[in-house]
Amino acid sequence: MGRCCKVESVISVDDRGQMVLPKEIRDKAKIHAGDKLAVINWEKDGEVCCISLIKVSDLAEMVKDMLGPVMGEIFQK
């Protein structure tokens, strides 16, 4: 069984709060100029402990997959 999470890179945040996602990671994740990314964070004890990026197009598809069956059941009643 493969691992689901691993450290791919260490990046820095500049004075303006900007950071660069390395090309190797962008290529591997098929992230291109103009793509929209959703910032997702997890909190523990009121503090952010983990930040993830998900392509908005993938997030929309995930939500549709999760809510589609639920909405279908609601409208069938």
mmCIF file of the N, C-alpha and C atoms, coordinates in Angstrom:
data_MODEL
# 
_entry.id   MODEL 
# 
loop_
_atom_site.group_PDB 
_atom_site.id 
_atom_site.type_symbol 
_atom_site.label_atom_id 
_atom_site.label_alt_id 
_atom_site.label_comp_id 
_atom_site.label_asym_id 
_atom_site.label_entity_id 
_atom_site.label_seq_id 
_atom_site.pdbx_PDB_ins_code 
_atom_site.Cartn_x 
_atom_site.Cartn_y 
_atom_site.Cartn_z 
_atom_site.occupancy 
_atom_site.B_iso_or_equiv 
_atom_site.pdbx_formal_charge 
_atom_site.auth_seq_id 
_atom_site.auth_comp_id 
_atom_site.auth_asym_id 
_atom_site.auth_atom_id 
_atom_site.pdbx_PDB_model_num 
ATOM 1   N N  . MET A 1 1  ? 0.844   -1.176 0.000   1.00 0.00 ? 1  MET A N  1 
ATOM 2   C CA . MET A 1 1  ? 0.000   0.000  0.000   1.00 0.00 ? 1  MET A CA 1 
ATOM 3   C C  . MET A 1 1  ? 0.890   1.240  0.000   1.00 0.00 ? 1  MET A C  1 
ATOM 4   N N  . GLY A 1 2  ? 0.619   2.195  -0.918  1.00 0.00 ? 2  GLY A N  1 
ATOM 5   C CA . GLY A 1 2  ? 1.419   3.402  -1.035  1.00 0.00 ? 2  GLY A CA 1 
ATOM 6   C C  . GLY A 1 2  ? 1.025   4.439  -0.008  1.00 0.00 ? 2  GLY A C  1 
ATOM 7   N N  . ARG A 1 3  ? 1.908   5.362  0.197   1.00 0.00 ? 3  ARG A N  1 
ATOM 8   C CA . ARG A 1 3  ? 1.636   6.477  1.105   1.00 0.00 ? 3  ARG A CA 1 
ATOM 9   C C  . ARG A 1 3  ? 0.754   7.498  0.410   1.00 0.00 ? 3  ARG A C  1 
ATOM 10  N N  . CYS A 1 4  ? -0.081  8.169  1.179   1.00 0.00 ? 4  CYS A N  1 
ATOM 11  C CA . CYS A 1 4  ? -0.944  9.188  0.591   1.00 0.00 ? 4  CYS A CA 1 
ATOM 12  C C  . CYS A 1 4  ? -0.337  10.573 0.716   1.00 0.00 ? 4  CYS A C  1 
ATOM 13  N N  . CYS A 1 5  ? 0.510   10.789 1.678   1.00 0.00 ? 5  CYS A N  1 
ATOM 14  C CA . CYS A 1 5  ? 1.081   12.117 1.912   1.00 0.00 ? 5  CYS A CA 1 
ATOM 15  C C  . CYS A 1 5  ? 2.583   12.006 2.086   1.00 0.00 ? 5  CYS A C  1 
ATOM 16  N N  . LYS A 1 6  ? 3.297   12.980 1.517   1.00 0.00 ? 6  LYS A N  1 
ATOM 17  C CA . LYS A 1 6  ? 4.740   13.048 1.733   1.00 0.00 ? 6  LYS A CA 1 
ATOM 18  C C  . LYS A 1 6  ? 5.195   14.480 1.510   1.00 0.00 ? 6  LYS A C  1 
ATOM 19  N N  . VAL A 1 7  ? 6.336   14.816 2.070   1.00 0.00 ? 7  VAL A N  1 
ATOM 20  C CA . VAL A 1 7  ? 6.901   16.148 1.888   1.00 0.00 ? 7  VAL A CA 1 
ATOM 21  C C  . VAL A 1 7  ? 7.536   16.175 0.498   1.00 0.00 ? 7  VAL A C  1 
ATOM 22  N N  . GLU A 1 8  ? 6.990   17.019 -0.374  1.00 0.00 ? 8  GLU A N  1 
ATOM 23  C CA . GLU A 1 8  ? 7.505   17.129 -1.743  1.00 0.00 ? 8  GLU A CA 1 
ATOM 24  C C  . GLU A 1 8  ? 8.568   18.207 -1.852  1.00 0.00 ? 8  GLU A C  1 
ATOM 25  N N  . SER A 1 9  ? 8.421   19.260 -1.057  1.00 0.00 ? 9  SER A N  1 
ATOM 26  C CA . SER A 1 9  ? 9.304   20.409 -1.185  1.00 0.00 ? 9  SER A CA 1 
ATOM 27  C C  . SER A 1 9  ? 9.143   21.286 0.039   1.00 0.00 ? 9  SER A C  1 
ATOM 28  N N  . VAL A 1 10 ? 10.119  22.131 0.271   1.00 0.00 ? 10 VAL A N  1 
ATOM 29  C CA . VAL A 1 10 ? 10.032  23.158 1.301   1.00 0.00 ? 10 VAL A CA 1 
ATOM 30  C C  . VAL A 1 10 ? 10.092  24.486 0.556   1.00 0.00 ? 10 VAL A C  1 
ATOM 31  N N  . ILE A 1 11 ? 9.100   25.364 0.803   1.00 0.00 ? 11 ILE A N  1 
ATOM 32  C CA . ILE A 1 11 ? 9.040   26.647 0.113   1.00 0.00 ? 11 ILE A CA 1 
ATOM 33  C C  . ILE A 1 11 ? 9.065   27.780 1.127   1.00 0.00 ? 11 ILE A C  1 
ATOM 34  N N  . SER A 1 12 ? 9.390   28.966 0.657   1.00 0.00 ? 12 SER A N  1 
ATOM 35  C CA . SER A 1 12 ? 9.445   30.143 1.519   1.00 0.00 ? 12 SER A CA 1 
ATOM 36  C C  . SER A 1 12 ? 8.333   31.111 1.156   1.00 0.00 ? 12 SER A C  1 
ATOM 37  N N  . VAL A 1 13 ? 7.912   31.890 2.134   1.00 0.00 ? 13 VAL A N  1 
ATOM 38  C CA . VAL A 1 13 ? 6.923   32.939 1.935   1.00 0.00 ? 13 VAL A CA 1 
ATOM 39  C C  . VAL A 1 13 ? 7.682   34.265 1.960   1.00 0.00 ? 13 VAL A C  1 
ATOM 40  N N  . ASP A 1 14 ? 7.449   35.116 0.945   1.00 0.00 ? 14 ASP A N  1 
ATOM 41  C CA . ASP A 1 14 ? 8.163   36.396 0.913   1.00 0.00 ? 14 ASP A CA 1 
ATOM 42  C C  . ASP A 1 14 ? 7.421   37.460 1.718   1.00 0.00 ? 14 ASP A C  1 
ATOM 43  N N  . ASP A 1 15 ? 7.959   38.676 1.718   1.00 0.00 ? 15 ASP A N  1 
ATOM 44  C CA . ASP A 1 15 ? 7.394   39.775 2.505   1.00 0.00 ? 15 ASP A CA 1 
ATOM 45  C C  . ASP A 1 15 ? 5.957   40.102 2.129   1.00 0.00 ? 15 ASP A C  1 
ATOM 46  N N  . ARG A 1 16 ? 5.571   39.820 0.883   1.00 0.00 ? 16 ARG A N  1 
ATOM 47  C CA . ARG A 1 16 ? 4.199   40.099 0.420   1.00 0.00 ? 16 ARG A CA 1 
ATOM 48  C C  . ARG A 1 16 ? 3.268   38.912 0.634   1.00 0.00 ? 16 ARG A C  1 
ATOM 49  N N  . GLY A 1 17 ? 3.768   37.841 1.234   1.00 0.00 ? 17 GLY A N  1 
ATOM 50  C CA . GLY A 1 17 ? 2.938   36.665 1.487   1.00 0.00 ? 17 GLY A CA 1 
ATOM 51  C C  . GLY A 1 17 ? 2.876   35.722 0.296   1.00 0.00 ? 17 GLY A C  1 
ATOM 52  N N  . GLN A 1 18 ? 3.695   35.962 -0.710  1.00 0.00 ? 18 GLN A N  1 
ATOM 53  C CA . GLN A 1 18 ? 3.680   35.114 -1.899  1.00 0.00 ? 18 GLN A CA 1 
ATOM 54  C C  . GLN A 1 18 ? 4.665   33.967 -1.751  1.00 0.00 ? 18 GLN A C  1 
ATOM 55  N N  . MET A 1 19 ? 4.344   32.865 -2.422  1.00 0.00 ? 19 MET A N  1 
ATOM 56  C CA . MET A 1 19 ? 5.223   31.710 -2.446  1.00 0.00 ? 19 MET A CA 1 
ATOM 57  C C  . MET A 1 19 ? 5.184   31.102 -3.838  1.00 0.00 ? 19 MET A C  1 
ATOM 58  N N  . VAL A 1 20 ? 6.189   30.338 -4.172  1.00 0.00 ? 20 VAL A N  1 
ATOM 59  C CA . VAL A 1 20 ? 6.275   29.710 -5.483  1.00 0.00 ? 20 VAL A CA 1 
ATOM 60  C C  . VAL A 1 20 ? 6.100   28.207 -5.320  1.00 0.00 ? 20 VAL A C  1 
ATOM 61  N N  . LEU A 1 21 ? 5.172   27.660 -6.087  1.00 0.00 ? 21 LEU A N  1 
ATOM 62  C CA . LEU A 1 21 ? 4.984   26.216 -6.127  1.00 0.00 ? 21 LEU A CA 1 
ATOM 63  C C  . LEU A 1 21 ? 5.959   25.678 -7.176  1.00 0.00 ? 21 LEU A C  1 
ATOM 64  N N  . PRO A 1 22 ? 6.915   24.847 -6.779  1.00 0.00 ? 22 PRO A N  1 
ATOM 65  C CA . PRO A 1 22 ? 7.948   24.402 -7.716  1.00 0.00 ? 22 PRO A CA 1 
ATOM 66  C C  . PRO A 1 22 ? 7.363   23.743 -8.978  1.00 0.00 ? 22 PRO A C  1 
ATOM 67  N N  . LYS A 1 23 ? 8.064   23.932 -10.092 1.00 0.00 ? 23 LYS A N  1 
ATOM 68  C CA . LYS A 1 23 ? 7.622   23.435 -11.387 1.00 0.00 ? 23 LYS A CA 1 
ATOM 69  C C  . LYS A 1 23 ? 7.369   21.927 -11.361 1.00 0.00 ? 23 LYS A C  1 
ATOM 70  N N  . GLU A 1 24 ? 8.234   21.171 -10.699 1.00 0.00 ? 24 GLU A N  1 
ATOM 71  C CA . GLU A 1 24 ? 8.068   19.710 -10.660 1.00 0.00 ? 24 GLU A CA 1 
ATOM 72  C C  . GLU A 1 24 ? 6.720   19.330 -10.043 1.00 0.00 ? 24 GLU A C  1 
ATOM 73  N N  . ILE A 1 25 ? 6.324   20.055 -9.000  1.00 0.00 ? 25 ILE A N  1 
ATOM 74  C CA . ILE A 1 25 ? 5.047   19.770 -8.339  1.00 0.00 ? 25 ILE A CA 1 
ATOM 75  C C  . ILE A 1 25 ? 3.892   20.222 -9.226  1.00 0.00 ? 25 ILE A C  1 
ATOM 76  N N  . ARG A 1 26 ? 4.024   21.414 -9.842  1.00 0.00 ? 26 ARG A N  1 
ATOM 77  C CA . ARG A 1 26 ? 2.976   21.881 -10.765 1.00 0.00 ? 26 ARG A CA 1 
ATOM 78  C C  . ARG A 1 26 ? 2.781   20.888 -11.907 1.00 0.00 ? 26 ARG A C  1 
ATOM 79  N N  . ASP A 1 27 ? 3.877   20.398 -12.463 1.00 0.00 ? 27 ASP A N  1 
ATOM 80  C CA . ASP A 1 27 ? 3.781   19.425 -13.558 1.00 0.00 ? 27 ASP A CA 1 
ATOM 81  C C  . ASP A 1 27 ? 3.107   18.133 -13.085 1.00 0.00 ? 27 ASP A C  1 
ATOM 82  N N  . LYS A 1 28 ? 3.543   17.627 -11.947 1.00 0.00 ? 28 LYS A N  1 
ATOM 83  C CA . LYS A 1 28 ? 3.004   16.370 -11.405 1.00 0.00 ? 28 LYS A CA 1 
ATOM 84  C C  . LYS A 1 28 ? 1.506   16.494 -11.104 1.00 0.00 ? 28 LYS A C  1 
ATOM 85  N N  . ALA A 1 29 ? 1.087   17.682 -10.594 1.00 0.00 ? 29 ALA A N  1 
ATOM 86  C CA . ALA A 1 29 ? -0.314  17.914 -10.237 1.00 0.00 ? 29 ALA A CA 1 
ATOM 87  C C  . ALA A 1 29 ? -1.132  18.479 -11.402 1.00 0.00 ? 29 ALA A C  1 
ATOM 88  N N  . LYS A 1 30 ? -0.470  18.674 -12.549 1.00 0.00 ? 30 LYS A N  1 
ATOM 89  C CA . LYS A 1 30 ? -1.128  19.233 -13.740 1.00 0.00 ? 30 LYS A CA 1 
ATOM 90  C C  . LYS A 1 30 ? -1.770  20.589 -13.437 1.00 0.00 ? 30 LYS A C  1 
ATOM 91  N N  . ILE A 1 31 ? -1.010  21.433 -12.738 1.00 0.00 ? 31 ILE A N  1 
ATOM 92  C CA . ILE A 1 31 ? -1.445  22.790 -12.420 1.00 0.00 ? 31 ILE A CA 1 
ATOM 93  C C  . ILE A 1 31 ? -0.808  23.725 -13.439 1.00 0.00 ? 31 ILE A C  1 
ATOM 94  N N  . HIS A 1 32 ? -1.639  24.524 -14.104 1.00 0.00 ? 32 HIS A N  1 
ATOM 95  C CA . HIS A 1 32 ? -1.177  25.410 -15.159 1.00 0.00 ? 32 HIS A CA 1 
ATOM 96  C C  . HIS A 1 32 ? -1.510  26.862 -14.815 1.00 0.00 ? 32 HIS A C  1 
ATOM 97  N N  . ALA A 1 33 ? -0.823  27.795 -15.493 1.00 0.00 ? 33 ALA A N  1 
ATOM 98  C CA . ALA A 1 33 ? -1.089  29.217 -15.307 1.00 0.00 ? 33 ALA A CA 1 
ATOM 99  C C  . ALA A 1 33 ? -2.579  29.478 -15.500 1.00 0.00 ? 33 ALA A C  1 
ATOM 100 N N  . GLY A 1 34 ? -3.165  30.215 -14.587 1.00 0.00 ? 34 GLY A N  1 
ATOM 101 C CA . GLY A 1 34 ? -4.587  30.550 -14.671 1.00 0.00 ? 34 GLY A CA 1 
ATOM 102 C C  . GLY A 1 34 ? -5.502  29.596 -13.918 1.00 0.00 ? 34 GLY A C  1 
ATOM 103 N N  . ASP A 1 35 ? -4.990  28.417 -13.522 1.00 0.00 ? 35 ASP A N  1 
ATOM 104 C CA . ASP A 1 35 ? -5.811  27.483 -12.737 1.00 0.00 ? 35 ASP A CA 1 
ATOM 105 C C  . ASP A 1 35 ? -6.169  28.129 -11.406 1.00 0.00 ? 35 ASP A C  1 
ATOM 106 N N  . LYS A 1 36 ? -7.349  27.844 -10.911 1.00 0.00 ? 36 LYS A N  1 
ATOM 107 C CA . LYS A 1 36 ? -7.792  28.335 -9.600  1.00 0.00 ? 36 LYS A CA 1 
ATOM 108 C C  . LYS A 1 36 ? -7.600  27.211 -8.585  1.00 0.00 ? 36 LYS A C  1 
ATOM 109 N N  . LEU A 1 37 ? -7.049  27.560 -7.428  1.00 0.00 ? 37 LEU A N  1 
ATOM 110 C CA . LEU A 1 37 ? -6.833  26.591 -6.357  1.00 0.00 ? 37 LEU A CA 1 
ATOM 111 C C  . LEU A 1 37 ? -7.589  27.034 -5.111  1.00 0.00 ? 37 LEU A C  1 
ATOM 112 N N  . ALA A 1 38 ? -8.269  26.093 -4.485  1.00 0.00 ? 38 ALA A N  1 
ATOM 113 C CA . ALA A 1 38 ? -8.948  26.360 -3.218  1.00 0.00 ? 38 ALA A CA 1 
ATOM 114 C C  . ALA A 1 38 ? -7.966  26.055 -2.092  1.00 0.00 ? 38 ALA A C  1 
ATOM 115 N N  . VAL A 1 39 ? -7.917  26.938 -1.107  1.00 0.00 ? 39 VAL A N  1 
ATOM 116 C CA . VAL A 1 39 ? -7.058  26.736 0.060   1.00 0.00 ? 39 VAL A CA 1 
ATOM 117 C C  . VAL A 1 39 ? -7.922  26.114 1.145   1.00 0.00 ? 39 VAL A C  1 
ATOM 118 N N  . ILE A 1 40 ? -7.543  24.929 1.573   1.00 0.00 ? 40 ILE A N  1 
ATOM 119 C CA . ILE A 1 40 ? -8.288  24.191 2.596   1.00 0.00 ? 40 ILE A CA 1 
ATOM 120 C C  . ILE A 1 40 ? -7.396  24.090 3.827   1.00 0.00 ? 40 ILE A C  1 
ATOM 121 N N  . ASN A 1 41 ? -7.941  24.406 4.998   1.00 0.00 ? 41 ASN A N  1 
ATOM 122 C CA . ASN A 1 41 ? -7.114  24.243 6.190   1.00 0.00 ? 41 ASN A CA 1 
ATOM 123 C C  . ASN A 1 41 ? -7.823  23.405 7.232   1.00 0.00 ? 41 ASN A C  1 
ATOM 124 N N  . TRP A 1 42 ? -7.023  22.737 8.024   1.00 0.00 ? 42 TRP A N  1 
ATOM 125 C CA . TRP A 1 42 ? -7.513  21.962 9.149   1.00 0.00 ? 42 TRP A CA 1 
ATOM 126 C C  . TRP A 1 42 ? -7.044  22.656 10.406  1.00 0.00 ? 42 TRP A C  1 
ATOM 127 N N  . GLU A 1 43 ? -7.919  22.692 11.398  1.00 0.00 ? 43 GLU A N  1 
ATOM 128 C CA . GLU A 1 43 ? -7.562  23.327 12.664  1.00 0.00 ? 43 GLU A CA 1 
ATOM 129 C C  . GLU A 1 43 ? -7.538  22.300 13.782  1.00 0.00 ? 43 GLU A C  1 
ATOM 130 N N  . LYS A 1 44 ? -6.647  22.545 14.707  1.00 0.00 ? 44 LYS A N  1 
ATOM 131 C CA . LYS A 1 44 ? -6.560  21.725 15.913  1.00 0.00 ? 44 LYS A CA 1 
ATOM 132 C C  . LYS A 1 44 ? -6.374  22.688 17.068  1.00 0.00 ? 44 LYS A C  1 
ATOM 133 N N  . ASP A 1 45 ? -7.237  22.590 18.052  1.00 0.00 ? 45 ASP A N  1 
ATOM 134 C CA . ASP A 1 45 ? -7.181  23.467 19.223  1.00 0.00 ? 45 ASP A CA 1 
ATOM 135 C C  . ASP A 1 45 ? -7.182  24.944 18.823  1.00 0.00 ? 45 ASP A C  1 
ATOM 136 N N  . GLY A 1 46 ? -7.977  25.274 17.806  1.00 0.00 ? 46 GLY A N  1 
ATOM 137 C CA . GLY A 1 46 ? -8.149  26.651 17.380  1.00 0.00 ? 46 GLY A CA 1 
ATOM 138 C C  . GLY A 1 46 ? -7.027  27.219 16.526  1.00 0.00 ? 46 GLY A C  1 
ATOM 139 N N  . GLU A 1 47 ? -6.041  26.405 16.176  1.00 0.00 ? 47 GLU A N  1 
ATOM 140 C CA . GLU A 1 47 ? -4.940  26.870 15.336  1.00 0.00 ? 47 GLU A CA 1 
ATOM 141 C C  . GLU A 1 47 ? -4.852  26.026 14.077  1.00 0.00 ? 47 GLU A C  1 
ATOM 142 N N  . VAL A 1 48 ? -4.493  26.681 12.973  1.00 0.00 ? 48 VAL A N  1 
ATOM 143 C CA . VAL A 1 48 ? -4.335  25.960 11.711  1.00 0.00 ? 48 VAL A CA 1 
ATOM 144 C C  . VAL A 1 48 ? -3.109  25.064 11.822  1.00 0.00 ? 48 VAL A C  1 
ATOM 145 N N  . CYS A 1 49 ? -3.298  23.774 11.547  1.00 0.00 ? 49 CYS A N  1 
ATOM 146 C CA . CYS A 1 49 ? -2.179  22.832 11.637  1.00 0.00 ? 49 CYS A CA 1 
ATOM 147 C C  . CYS A 1 49 ? -1.789  22.270 10.273  1.00 0.00 ? 49 CYS A C  1 
ATOM 148 N N  . CYS A 1 50 ? -2.671  22.434 9.269   1.00 0.00 ? 50 CYS A N  1 
ATOM 149 C CA . CYS A 1 50 ? -2.387  21.874 7.959   1.00 0.00 ? 50 CYS A CA 1 
ATOM 150 C C  . CYS A 1 50 ? -3.106  22.703 6.892   1.00 0.00 ? 50 CYS A C  1 
ATOM 151 N N  . ILE A 1 51 ? -2.421  22.996 5.804   1.00 0.00 ? 51 ILE A N  1 
ATOM 152 C CA . ILE A 1 51 ? -3.001  23.730 4.687   1.00 0.00 ? 51 ILE A CA 1 
ATOM 153 C C  . ILE A 1 51 ? -2.816  22.890 3.427   1.00 0.00 ? 51 ILE A C  1 
ATOM 154 N N  . SER A 1 52 ? -3.889  22.725 2.668   1.00 0.00 ? 52 SER A N  1 
ATOM 155 C CA . SER A 1 52 ? -3.840  21.974 1.412   1.00 0.00 ? 52 SER A CA 1 
ATOM 156 C C  . SER A 1 52 ? -4.389  22.819 0.285   1.00 0.00 ? 52 SER A C  1 
ATOM 157 N N  . LEU A 1 53 ? -3.960  22.525 -0.928  1.00 0.00 ? 53 LEU A N  1 
ATOM 158 C CA . LEU A 1 53 ? -4.467  23.181 -2.126  1.00 0.00 ? 53 LEU A CA 1 
ATOM 159 C C  . LEU A 1 53 ? -5.187  22.140 -2.974  1.00 0.00 ? 53 LEU A C  1 
ATOM 160 N N  . ILE A 1 54 ? -6.382  22.491 -3.451  1.00 0.00 ? 54 ILE A N  1 
ATOM 161 C CA . ILE A 1 54 ? -7.150  21.608 -4.327  1.00 0.00 ? 54 ILE A CA 1 
ATOM 162 C C  . ILE A 1 54 ? -7.606  22.424 -5.520  1.00 0.00 ? 54 ILE A C  1 
ATOM 163 N N  . LYS A 1 55 ? -7.428  21.884 -6.713  1.00 0.00 ? 55 LYS A N  1 
ATOM 164 C CA . LYS A 1 55 ? -7.913  22.589 -7.897  1.00 0.00 ? 55 LYS A CA 1 
ATOM 165 C C  . LYS A 1 55 ? -9.416  22.782 -7.759  1.00 0.00 ? 55 LYS A C  1 
ATOM 166 N N  . VAL A 1 56 ? -9.888  23.995 -8.029  1.00 0.00 ? 56 VAL A N  1 
ATOM 167 C CA . VAL A 1 56 ? -11.309 24.316 -7.892  1.00 0.00 ? 56 VAL A CA 1 
ATOM 168 C C  . VAL A 1 56 ? -12.139 23.371 -8.758  1.00 0.00 ? 56 VAL A C  1 
ATOM 169 N N  . SER A 1 57 ? -11.661 23.042 -9.952  1.00 0.00 ? 57 SER A N  1 
ATOM 170 C CA . SER A 1 57 ? -12.416 22.137 -10.827 1.00 0.00 ? 57 SER A CA 1 
ATOM 171 C C  . SER A 1 57 ? -12.569 20.758 -10.180 1.00 0.00 ? 57 SER A C  1 
ATOM 172 N N  . ASP A 1 58 ? -11.530 20.276 -9.494  1.00 0.00 ? 58 ASP A N  1 
ATOM 173 C CA . ASP A 1 58 ? -11.616 18.992 -8.802  1.00 0.00 ? 58 ASP A CA 1 
ATOM 174 C C  . ASP A 1 58 ? -12.525 19.084 -7.586  1.00 0.00 ? 58 ASP A C  1 
ATOM 175 N N  . LEU A 1 59 ? -12.455 20.214 -6.866  1.00 0.00 ? 59 LEU A N  1 
ATOM 176 C CA . LEU A 1 59 ? -13.296 20.412 -5.692  1.00 0.00 ? 59 LEU A CA 1 
ATOM 177 C C  . LEU A 1 59 ? -14.770 20.422 -6.088  1.00 0.00 ? 59 LEU A C  1 
ATOM 178 N N  . ALA A 1 60 ? -15.078 21.128 -7.176  1.00 0.00 ? 60 ALA A N  1 
ATOM 179 C CA . ALA A 1 60 ? -16.466 21.183 -7.652  1.00 0.00 ? 60 ALA A CA 1 
ATOM 180 C C  . ALA A 1 60 ? -16.961 19.788 -8.000  1.00 0.00 ? 60 ALA A C  1 
ATOM 181 N N  . GLU A 1 61 ? -16.111 18.996 -8.624  1.00 0.00 ? 61 GLU A N  1 
ATOM 182 C CA . GLU A 1 61 ? -16.491 17.625 -8.989  1.00 0.00 ? 61 GLU A CA 1 
ATOM 183 C C  . GLU A 1 61 ? -16.702 16.764 -7.739  1.00 0.00 ? 61 GLU A C  1 
ATOM 184 N N  . MET A 1 62 ? -15.836 16.937 -6.717  1.00 0.00 ? 62 MET A N  1 
ATOM 185 C CA . MET A 1 62 ? -15.978 16.193 -5.462  1.00 0.00 ? 62 MET A CA 1 
ATOM 186 C C  . MET A 1 62 ? -17.296 16.526 -4.782  1.00 0.00 ? 62 MET A C  1 
ATOM 187 N N  . VAL A 1 63 ? -17.621 17.814 -4.737  1.00 0.00 ? 63 VAL A N  1 
ATOM 188 C CA . VAL A 1 63 ? -18.866 18.249 -4.102  1.00 0.00 ? 63 VAL A CA 1 
ATOM 189 C C  . VAL A 1 63 ? -20.054 17.684 -4.864  1.00 0.00 ? 63 VAL A C  1 
ATOM 190 N N  . LYS A 1 64 ? -19.997 17.732 -6.184  1.00 0.00 ? 64 LYS A N  1 
ATOM 191 C CA . LYS A 1 64 ? -21.085 17.200 -7.004  1.00 0.00 ? 64 LYS A CA 1 
ATOM 192 C C  . LYS A 1 64 ? -21.255 15.699 -6.765  1.00 0.00 ? 64 LYS A C  1 
ATOM 193 N N  . ASP A 1 65 ? -20.131 14.969 -6.684  1.00 0.00 ? 65 ASP A N  1 
ATOM 194 C CA . ASP A 1 65 ? -20.192 13.529 -6.428  1.00 0.00 ? 65 ASP A CA 1 
ATOM 195 C C  . ASP A 1 65 ? -20.783 13.221 -5.062  1.00 0.00 ? 65 ASP A C  1 
ATOM 196 N N  . MET A 1 66 ? -20.462 14.068 -4.055  1.00 0.00 ? 66 MET A N  1 
ATOM 197 C CA . MET A 1 66 ? -20.970 13.833 -2.705  1.00 0.00 ? 66 MET A CA 1 
ATOM 198 C C  . MET A 1 66 ? -22.434 14.239 -2.581  1.00 0.00 ? 66 MET A C  1 
ATOM 199 N N  . LEU A 1 67 ? -22.778 15.402 -3.138  1.00 0.00 ? 67 LEU A N  1 
ATOM 200 C CA . LEU A 1 67 ? -24.123 15.928 -2.967  1.00 0.00 ? 67 LEU A CA 1 
ATOM 201 C C  . LEU A 1 67 ? -25.128 15.381 -3.982  1.00 0.00 ? 67 LEU A C  1 
ATOM 202 N N  . GLY A 1 68 ? -24.655 14.941 -5.120  1.00 0.00 ? 68 GLY A N  1 
ATOM 203 C CA . GLY A 1 68 ? -25.549 14.428 -6.162  1.00 0.00 ? 68 GLY A CA 1 
ATOM 204 C C  . GLY A 1 68 ? -26.503 13.358 -5.645  1.00 0.00 ? 68 GLY A C  1 
ATOM 205 N N  . PRO A 1 69 ? -25.965 12.286 -5.045  1.00 0.00 ? 69 PRO A N  1 
ATOM 206 C CA . PRO A 1 69 ? -26.852 11.231 -4.535  1.00 0.00 ? 69 PRO A CA 1 
ATOM 207 C C  . PRO A 1 69 ? -27.795 11.732 -3.441  1.00 0.00 ? 69 PRO A C  1 
ATOM 208 N N  . VAL A 1 70 ? -27.294 12.610 -2.560  1.00 0.00 ? 70 VAL A N  1 
ATOM 209 C CA . VAL A 1 70 ? -28.120 13.152 -1.480  1.00 0.00 ? 70 VAL A CA 1 
ATOM 210 C C  . VAL A 1 70 ? -29.258 13.979 -2.074  1.00 0.00 ? 70 VAL A C  1 
ATOM 211 N N  . MET A 1 71 ? -28.933 14.856 -3.017  1.00 0.00 ? 71 MET A N  1 
ATOM 212 C CA . MET A 1 71 ? -29.955 15.706 -3.635  1.00 0.00 ? 71 MET A CA 1 
ATOM 213 C C  . MET A 1 71 ? -30.964 14.861 -4.409  1.00 0.00 ? 71 MET A C  1 
ATOM 214 N N  . GLY A 1 72 ? -30.462 13.815 -5.054  1.00 0.00 ? 72 GLY A N  1 
ATOM 215 C CA . GLY A 1 72 ? -31.357 12.908 -5.785  1.00 0.00 ? 72 GLY A CA 1 
ATOM 216 C C  . GLY A 1 72 ? -32.381 12.275 -4.856  1.00 0.00 ? 72 GLY A C  1 
ATOM 217 N N  . GLU A 1 73 ? -31.941 11.848 -3.673  1.00 0.00 ? 73 GLU A N  1 
ATOM 218 C CA . GLU A 1 73 ? -32.832 11.242 -2.697  1.00 0.00 ? 73 GLU A CA 1 
ATOM 219 C C  . GLU A 1 73 ? -33.859 12.254 -2.201  1.00 0.00 ? 73 GLU A C  1 
ATOM 220 N N  . ILE A 1 74 ? -33.427 13.486 -1.987  1.00 0.00 ? 74 ILE A N  1 
ATOM 221 C CA . ILE A 1 74 ? -34.342 14.530 -1.509  1.00 0.00 ? 74 ILE A CA 1 
ATOM 222 C C  . ILE A 1 74 ? -35.442 14.775 -2.536  1.00 0.00 ? 74 ILE A C  1 
ATOM 223 N N  . PHE A 1 75 ? -35.057 14.883 -3.811  1.00 0.00 ? 75 PHE A N  1 
ATOM 224 C CA . PHE A 1 75 ? -36.037 15.217 -4.857  1.00 0.00 ? 75 PHE A CA 1 
ATOM 225 C C  . PHE A 1 75 ? -36.937 14.043 -5.206  1.00 0.00 ? 75 PHE A C  1 
ATOM 226 N N  . GLN A 1 76 ? -36.532 12.819 -4.841  1.00 0.00 ? 76 GLN A N  1 
ATOM 227 C CA . GLN A 1 76 ? -37.371 11.651 -5.107  1.00 0.00 ? 76 GLN A CA 1 
ATOM 228 C C  . GLN A 1 76 ? -38.490 11.534 -4.081  1.00 0.00 ? 76 GLN A C  1 
ATOM 229 N N  . LYS A 1 77 ? -38.344 12.204 -2.952  1.00 0.00 ? 77 LYS A N  1 
ATOM 230 C CA . LYS A 1 77 ? -39.348 12.089 -1.875  1.00 0.00 ? 77 LYS A CA 1 
ATOM 231 C C  . LYS A 1 77 ? -40.507 12.998 -2.126  1.00 0.00 ? 77 LYS A C  1 
# 
